[in-house]
Amino acid sequence: MLQVKNLSYEVIENGQKLKIIDDISFDVADGELLVITGPNGGGKSTMASLLMGIKPQTAGQIILDGEDITNYDIDHRAKAGLGFAFQQPPRFKGMTVKHLIQLSSGGELSEDESCQLLSNVGLCAREYLERQVDASLSGGEMKRIEIATAFSKPHKLCIFDEPEAGIDLWSFSMLVQQFEEIHKAKKESIIIISHQERIIQMADRIMVIRDGRIQQMGTKEEVMPMLLEDDGDAGCKYMKH
Amino acid sequence: MEIDKITQGVLNVIDNGTFKQEGAYNLRYNGQPLCHGDSEHIKIKSKTDKNGIDVYIDGNTKGEQVHIPVVVTASGMTDIVYNDFYIADGADVVIVAGCGIHNAGCDNARHDGIHSFHVGKGANVRYEEKHYGEGDGTGERILNPVTKIYMEEDSVFTLDTAQIKGVDSSVRETEITMGAGAKLFVTERLMTHDHQNAVSNMEIQMNGEGSSAKIASRSVAKGQSSQTFHPKAIGNAACHAHVQCDSIIMDKAEVCSIPEINARHIDASIIHEAAIGRINNEQLIKLRTLGMTEEEAEAVIVDAFLD
């Protein structure tokens, strides 16, 4: 179980303190799928970065399965059981897709297992294994490989930052299927940052972040009506169908 | 012939652990030919007028390997060797020519390998060269290779060079002349650290119509080391060349890339790309999210870049 208590993140801009994440608390139960959504610039990706230790929190506490990981750096959080899939994954000149997947899995994967991971995200597996993770791959291919790396080993909790961004509809359907299977197995908790209705519909609970604060959090039944509102004042016209 | 432990250790690095005293081979040790063998299609003759060997590869050679490693373990030695390769029309051969220096003394140890390749029509040559230095002596480990390649019509030459580590000083001179339809592939990988210095000058003369060259240079400079690259591609005919130099710079190192492309024919198409930069922070973060420390992530990035 993940427990986040009073998490805040501030930056100094023009000599003024600016709160990007403002005193956020929430839990994610074992096997739960939490979707974080909200308007652009609201703090969703920053929240994901804070959980993984990519950005340092200004205040608050993060507890994973009873272990206080607040002061852990990125690699210690990974070892504690957190996984992360980037919105814009970096490229590695000289590194093959196969090597990256091996590194991600933390052990020896057979070629067939690596192929299966790639197939699951819509890539014609074998032809990709020896390709380099460099500029020769499109943004969509990079994104799918990134997601395959996150699926390459089990985590206590895995965070996906806008997994749908930049991938085609067919691959997106496969991706949704993957999330559904993992969610059904209830073996790991998942946090997905997303604007996609199909992903939001999978959630056990939905968190809406706006201006660095939780605007609403609850089950689909509780939150979806607000998301579907067309009221400009509510600022909720950010869900993609 | 029994090979001592130090020499075997160096051989394992420069010859991928595959060196065997069988088939066509020549092991040069501290300035002397230690052992050699011929095969049905590859004959190795010692030169009579100077240090070195002539290697004759006949046209029936198909996929065979010839290994000609050099090991220097004598501190204070300067070994200059002239090796000439005559590759007959249509031959298909892999030449493995690593050089390693183990210097445990306080004097410099140096090897200058001057190699020339006469590549016949339609021949296909892959030439692998690994340079490596080790030993806890204070003497420098110096390697200055000179490589001259003469490519006839429709020949293919793949030059794969790597300076792995431990070489204090290196000046590499490479000259290549290409005939019609000849294809050249060069991969150069270089790692320098501490106060090491490496210079690589390469000149490619594309004289034949339809010749093409693809040059990829990757280097990592650490510590206070310095590197200078000067690839020069000259198109004297309708030809195509692509030269790419990528370097990772770390610590207080210095990397200088001086591309030169020169078209002397209206249908010569030559491209050069060069990039020097530090390790991308996003790459480090990505690998750290997989559980690696910053140092481990850095090593993985460097190894993959040079692989």
Interface residues (C-beta under 8 A of the other chain):
Chain A: M52 I54 D73 I74 D75 A78 K79 L82 G83 F84 F86 P89 P90 R91 F92 K93 G94 M95 H99 L103 S104 G106 T149
Chain B: R218 D246 N280 E282 Q283 I285 K286 L287 R288 T289 L290 G291 M292 T293 E294 V300 I301 A304 F305 L306 D307
